[in-house]
Amino acid sequence: MNTKIKNLILKVGLTSGLVLAVFLLWGLANEVEAAGAEFKINSHAGSMSRDQQNTAVAVDSQNRFYIVWENETIADRFDIFGRIFDSNGNAITTDSGALDDNRYKSCYYPSLVVNNYGNVLVVWKDERRNLDYGGDNIFARLYKFLSGNTQDLGVAQSGPGGNNSDFRINDDLGRYTCDTPSVTTDGINFVTSYFNQITGAISEGNDGTTIKLAFNNSAAYPLDKKTAISGDLQTYDTAETAVCENPSDSGGWKRAVAWISKDTSKVYIQRYNNYGVKVGDVKVFNPYGTSSKLSIASNSSGDLGIVWLDKQDSLDRILCSVYKDGQYTPAATLIAVGMR
């Protein structure tokens, strides 16, 4: 793998399927070249004839790749699976089974990140409490890769769930629906963004959704509070969220949160300092059609890249914008392909 690209992965901590597009944001397209042939990620014998979808990738300081995805364990029910590969694409672990403890309903939209201690936090949307409360929640599990580990993402750690089990990120009780989690790290602690819809708060033009941030320490235990992004920052209901940390103090911001509006399909982004105070105004991007697959990342210079998939007419477009030197570039098309 090209050294410059590998270093960018490590600095940014990408966790999205739009990794290549973020490379392109930094003008590295002419240096991207295949390091080898493509290869299949999943190996679980019971899943070969079923579907896998919605992958996420993270990289640790030893250049190991951690990959998670939705795996159709039985017909129409998905669990979260994961594996580790070395920098040359050689499998270190097998996908032996589900990372989640959900055995009745589906899990979707996994996201993961590795902190400086090698702790891996995986988060996902989980439908298990639908049976009791009628709402979806955000669940997580903490892993650590140790020498000699051969399965999944390493060894499950005893986080807030105890007994090495998974645990719920959102602390709302009752008939709530949470969706599209995105997790990042400042190198030590973890931050998870998700959208939260409060059933019963629906009014005309507002379905009760807001973006929330959940903070967990390096051992995945909750920190003191959740932060809701609402009011002037969220004029419309949320369809998808993403979050990233600035790996340095460059640019005067520490955390960025992005979301897609259900109503307008526009992409919104807001930056914050280390104390949660807004840095600059909320930025609105105007895609051509319907937006999805939102991803954001930062490099060590404080440059911020925003990438999303846009659909219009018969084309799929990957659009991007970069925050650099105090300015956002206009949304530009990286790739446009015909829909199949």
N, C-alpha and C positions, 0 to 999 in steps of 0.2 A: 504494500500500500504506500502511496505517495506520503512522504514524511510530513509535508505541510498540511495535508488533509488529515492525517492521523492526529497531529497536534491540535488542529481545530476541533476535532471530535472531542478530545480530552478536555479542552478548555471550555467548550460550550456545553457538553453533557447532553447531547441530543437524545430525545426519547420518541421521535416521531418517524413515521414512514416517509416523510418528506425530507429525509436527510440530504439527498442529492441536491434538492432544490436550494437548501440553505448553503451548501458548498458553492453553488452558482452565484448566490448573493454576494459572496466575497471575491468574485472574479476569478475563480479557480477552475472554470470549466475546461480551459485548454490544458490543464494539468491532471485531469481526472482520467485514469485509465484502469481497465480491469486488472485485478490482481490474480485472477484465475477464473475458472469456469463457475457458473452458478451451481448451487447445490441445494438440496432440500433440507429444510430446518427440522420439521417434525419427523419423529421416528416411532411414536407410540403405536404398537401393533393393533390396538383396538380402534384406532382412528384413521387408518389408511384409506378406508372407503368413505370417509365422511369429510366434512368441510372444515377448513381452517381459515381464519380471517383476522383483520385488524391487529397487525403486529406493532410492537414498540421495541426500541433498541436503546441500550445504554452501554457505556464503556468505562472500565475502571482504570486505575493508574498503571496496571500491568498489561494494558492493551487487550484485556479479555472482553468479549462481546456478550452481553446478557440480552436475550431475546425472549419476549413473551407474546402470546397470541390467544385469540379465542379458539377453542377446540370443541368441535361438536362431538361430545362424548357418547350421547345417545341421540336418537332422532329428535331434532328441534330443541335440544338442550345443550347449551355451551358452558364449558368451564374454562379457567385460565391455566394454560400450560406454559412452561419455560425451559430454556436450556442455556448453556454457556459454551462459547467457542473461543479458541485462541485467535491471535491476530492474523494467522494464516488460514483461518476458516476450518481448522480441525476441531471436531467435537470434544469437549472436555467432559460434559455430562450428557445423560439421556433424559428424555422427557418421560418420567416414570408414571406420572399421574397428575391430577389436578392440584394446583397451588391453593385453591380455595377450599373451604370446608362446606360449601353449599352442595347438598346432594338432592335437592328437590326442584330448584328453579335455575334459571340461567344467570351467567355473569358475562359482562360485556365491557368494552372500551378499556383495556388494560393500559397502564402507564407505569414506568419505573425509572429509578435513578439510583446511582451509587454514590455514597458520600466518601470523604477522604479516609474514613476508617474501614472502608470495604463493606459497609452495611448497605444492603440492597432493599429498598422499599418498593413494593409492588402495590398499586391501587387499582380498583376496578368498580364498575357499577354492579350491584348485586341485588337480585330480585327475591332473595329468600324470605325477607320479612313481608313481602307481598301477601304471603299466606296469613299473616297475623294482622297487619296494619293497612295493607293496600298500597304501600309506598315502596319505592326503590331507595336503596342506601348506597353509600360509598364504603367499601371494605378494603382492608389492606393486610399485608403480611410482610414481616421483616425476615430477610435471609442474610447469611454471610457465607462466602465461599472460603473453605479451608482446604489445605493441601490434602489430596486423597479423596475429596468429594467426587462422586460419580453420577449424582442424580439431580435433576431440576436446576435450581439456582443456588445449590449448596445446602447449608443447614438452616432450617427454620429456627428463629430466635424467639425467646419468650418475651413478647411485647405486652401491650395492655391486655391482650386476650388470654394470657397465661397458657401454660402447657403447650407452648410453641404453636398456638392456633392463630387463625386470622382474627381480625377485630374491626369494629366499625369506626370510620373516621368522623362522620357527621354525628353531632350529639343531639339533633332534633328528635323529639319523640312525637308519636302520633302519625297521622296520615300524610306523610311528606314524600315527595319524589325528588331524588337527587340523580344527577347524570353527568356524563362526559368529564371524568376527573383527569387532571394533569398534575404531575408531581415534579418538583425540582428540589435542589439543595443548595445551601450556601457553602457547602463543604462539610458541614457538621449537622445542622438541623434540616428538617424536611418541611416543605410547604406544599400543600395540595389545594388546587383550585377545583371547584365544581359548581354546577348550578343547582339551585334548590327551589323547588316549587311547593308552595304551601297550599294544599288542597283546601278550598273554602275561601281563599283570599282572591278569588277570581272576580274581576270587574271588567267593564267594557274597555277593550284595548290593553288589558293587563291580565295575564294568567297567573300572577303571583310569583314569578320567578325572580331570583336575585342570585348574584355570584357570591360565593363564600370562599374564604381562605382558611384552611385548617393548619395549625402549626404543631409539629411533633419534634421532639428532640432526637438525638442520634440513635437512641434505643427505641424510638417510635412512640414514646409516651407523650400524651398531649401536653402542650404548653398552655399557658393560662387562658387563652381566649380564641374565639373564631372572629374573623373580620368579615363583615358583609359589605359588598360594594353595591351601592344603590343610589337612589335619589338622582342627583344631577349627572352621575356617571352612567346610569342605566336607564335611558329613556324608553327602551323597548325590552320585551321579554327575551330571555336568553335561550340560544339553541346549543351553544358549544363554548367551552372555555379553554384557555391555555395559560401557563404561567412559566416564567423563567427568572433566575437570579443573575445579577451582574457579578461575574467572578472577581471584579476589582471595584474600586471606588471611582473609576474613571467615568466621566459624563454626568456626575452628580446624582445618579439614581442607583438603587439597589435591587428593586424588584419591578417586573412588568407583568401586567395582567391583560389578556386579550379575550374578546368574546365576539360571537356572531349573534346578530339580532334575528329572532324568529320572524319579526314583522317586516323588516326591511332587507334582510340578508346582508346588511353591511357589516364590515369588520371594525370593531372598536378596540382601542388600546389605551391604557393609562399606566404611567410610570410612578413609582413611589421611592422615597428615600428609606433609610434603614429604620426610621421611626414610624413608618406608615403614612407619612405626609405626602400628598400628591406633588409630583414634579411635573410642571407644565400642565397644559390642558388635555382633556381627553381628545384623542385623534380618531377621526372617522374616515374609513376608506370606502370607496364606492365601486364595488365589483360590477361586472356586467350582468351577472345572472344570480344563480343560487350558490351560496358559499358553504363550504364544509371543510373538514380535514385541516383545521387550523393548527399552525405550529409557530412557535417563536423561540428565538435563541439569541445569546449574546456572546461576544468574544471578550478578551481581556482588555480591550481598548474602550469598552463600553458601547460599542456599536451594536445595535439591535436589529435583528432580521425577523420579518414577519412573512409567513408563507401560507397560502391557502389554495384550495381547489375551488374553481369557479366553473359553473356550467351555464352555457347559453346556446340556444338553438341546438346544433349538432356537434358542438365542440366542448371538450373538457380543456380548461386552461389552468395552469399553475401560475398564480399571480404572486408578486412579491413587492415588498417595500423595505427600505433600510433606513434606520435612524442613525445618522452620523453627523458629527460636528454641529449638533443642535438643530438639524433639519431632517424631515422625512422626505424620501424620494417619492414621486408619484407612483402609484401602483403600476407595475409593468408585467408583461406576459413573459414568463420563462419558457414555457412549453405549451403548445396547443395541439391537441390530437382529436381526431374524429371519434365519437362515441361508438362502441361496438355493441 
